[in-house]
Amino acid sequence: MMKTAKEEIVEPPQMDMTPMIDIVFQLIIFFMIVIDLSQQDLEDLVLPLSKQAMEDEAEEGRLYVNINRKGEYIVQRQPLSLQDLENELKLKVDAPRPKGKPVRDKMGLAERPILIRADMATEFKHLQKVMFICGKEGLKIWKVNLAAGQAKKEE
């Protein structure tokens, strides 16, 4: 006796989810890495509060120097001595800027801005040392900003 085509058992198609799961895990890993890199310049500090502080508008190519409460200078999560900080700033201030912007103006002043972020408990002398380095002949960084947190305005 021969079987006809009507008697053939056909299994419903099944979807293999393994490639989909692989892609999802790769995306999760990618976003975890990207998020960490975007916060690389910012150290976890308690900033001093100010009623006059304005919302920060991040400038492209801005340099960040963090000073913790112990007076340690930190750039991109790396603690540096004052001499190492000066050398690091010299390297970065004269690095090519995005979109072909000039590195220095006609008077030799650095066009790259710097943001100094210091913990509320940091002694002022540590900020003063960084500002002194910024003004040295080889650097001439004049676009110096100090970070502060916004105090709640009284109503």
C-alpha positions as CSV (number, residue, x, y, z in Angstrom):
1,M,0.0,0.0,0.0
2,M,1.4,3.4,-0.9
3,K,1.0,6.6,1.1
4,T,-0.5,9.5,-0.6
5,A,0.6,13.1,-0.2
6,K,-2.4,13.9,2.0
7,E,-1.2,11.5,4.7
8,E,2.3,13.2,5.0
9,I,2.8,14.9,8.4
10,V,4.2,18.4,8.2
11,E,5.7,20.0,11.3
12,P,5.0,23.7,11.8
13,P,8.1,25.9,11.1
14,Q,10.1,27.0,14.2
15,M,12.1,30.1,14.7
16,D,15.7,29.7,16.0
17,M,16.1,32.5,18.6
18,T,19.8,31.9,19.2
19,P,21.1,34.5,16.8
20,M,18.6,37.1,18.1
21,I,19.8,36.5,21.7
22,D,23.4,36.9,20.6
23,I,22.7,40.2,19.0
24,V,20.9,41.5,22.0
25,F,23.8,40.6,24.3
26,Q,26.3,42.2,22.0
27,L,24.2,45.4,22.0
28,I,24.0,45.4,25.7
29,I,27.8,45.1,26.0
30,F,28.3,47.8,23.4
31,F,26.1,50.3,25.2
32,M,27.7,49.5,28.6
33,I,31.1,50.3,27.1
34,V,29.9,53.5,25.4
35,I,28.2,54.8,28.5
36,D,31.4,54.3,30.5
37,L,33.6,56.1,28.0
38,S,31.3,59.1,27.8
39,Q,31.8,59.6,31.6
40,Q,35.5,59.0,31.5
41,D,36.4,62.7,32.1
42,L,34.1,63.2,35.1
43,E,35.2,62.1,38.5
44,D,32.6,61.5,41.3
45,L,32.9,64.7,43.3
46,V,30.7,66.8,45.6
47,L,30.8,70.2,43.8
48,P,30.4,73.4,45.7
49,L,26.9,74.9,45.3
50,S,26.2,78.3,43.8
51,K,22.9,80.2,43.3
52,Q,24.6,81.9,40.2
53,A,25.8,78.7,38.6
54,M,24.5,78.2,35.0
55,E,23.7,75.0,33.2
56,D,26.9,73.6,31.6
57,E,27.1,73.5,27.9
58,A,29.8,71.0,27.0
59,E,32.2,72.4,24.4
60,E,33.7,70.0,22.0
61,G,37.4,69.2,22.8
62,R,37.2,70.7,26.3
63,L,39.8,69.5,28.8
64,Y,38.8,68.3,32.2
65,V,40.8,68.4,35.4
66,N,39.3,66.9,38.5
67,I,40.6,67.6,42.0
68,N,39.4,65.3,44.8
69,R,39.2,66.2,48.5
70,K,42.7,64.8,49.1
71,G,44.1,67.3,46.6
72,E,44.9,64.7,43.9
73,Y,44.7,65.8,40.3
74,I,42.8,63.4,38.1
75,V,42.6,63.5,34.3
76,Q,40.6,60.7,32.6
77,R,40.5,58.6,35.7
78,Q,44.3,58.8,36.0
79,P,45.8,60.4,39.2
80,L,48.7,62.7,38.2
81,S,51.4,64.7,40.0
82,L,51.5,68.5,39.2
83,Q,54.4,68.0,36.8
84,D,52.6,65.1,35.0
85,L,49.4,67.3,34.9
86,E,51.4,70.1,33.2
87,N,52.9,67.7,30.7
88,E,49.5,66.1,30.0
89,L,47.9,69.6,29.4
90,K,50.8,70.6,27.1
91,L,50.1,67.5,25.0
92,K,46.4,68.0,24.8
93,V,46.2,71.7,24.4
94,D,48.2,71.6,21.2
95,A,46.5,68.5,19.8
96,P,44.4,69.1,16.6
97,R,40.9,70.4,17.3
98,P,37.7,69.0,15.8
99,K,36.5,70.5,12.5
100,G,39.8,72.2,11.8
101,K,39.4,74.8,14.5
102,P,42.7,76.7,15.3
103,V,44.7,75.4,18.3
104,R,46.0,78.9,19.2
105,D,45.0,82.5,18.3
106,K,47.2,85.2,16.8
107,M,48.7,86.0,20.2
108,G,49.6,82.4,21.0
109,L,46.8,81.8,23.5
110,A,45.3,78.4,23.6
111,E,41.8,78.1,22.1
112,R,41.0,74.8,23.9
113,P,38.8,75.4,27.0
114,I,39.4,73.7,30.3
115,L,37.0,72.8,33.1
116,I,38.4,72.5,36.6
117,R,36.1,70.4,38.8
118,A,37.0,70.4,42.5
119,D,35.4,68.7,45.4
120,M,33.7,71.0,47.9
121,A,36.2,70.0,50.6
122,T,39.3,70.6,48.4
123,E,41.6,73.3,49.7
124,F,41.8,76.3,47.3
125,K,45.6,76.0,47.0
126,H,45.1,73.0,44.8
127,L,42.8,74.9,42.4
128,Q,45.3,77.8,42.5
129,K,48.1,75.5,41.4
130,V,46.1,74.3,38.3
131,M,45.2,77.8,37.4
132,F,48.9,78.8,37.7
133,I,49.9,75.9,35.3
134,C,47.2,77.1,32.8
135,G,48.8,80.5,32.7
136,K,52.4,79.3,32.2
137,E,54.2,80.4,29.0
138,G,54.1,77.0,27.3
139,L,50.3,76.6,27.8
140,K,48.6,80.0,27.9
141,I,45.1,78.5,28.6
142,W,42.8,81.4,29.1
143,K,39.4,79.7,28.8
144,V,39.3,78.4,32.3
145,N,35.9,77.4,33.8
146,L,35.2,76.3,37.4
147,A,32.5,73.7,38.0
148,A,29.8,74.3,40.6
149,G,26.5,72.6,41.4
150,Q,23.3,74.6,41.3
151,A,21.8,75.4,44.6
152,K,18.0,75.4,44.8
153,K,16.6,78.8,44.4
154,E,14.6,80.1,47.3
155,E,11.0,81.1,46.3
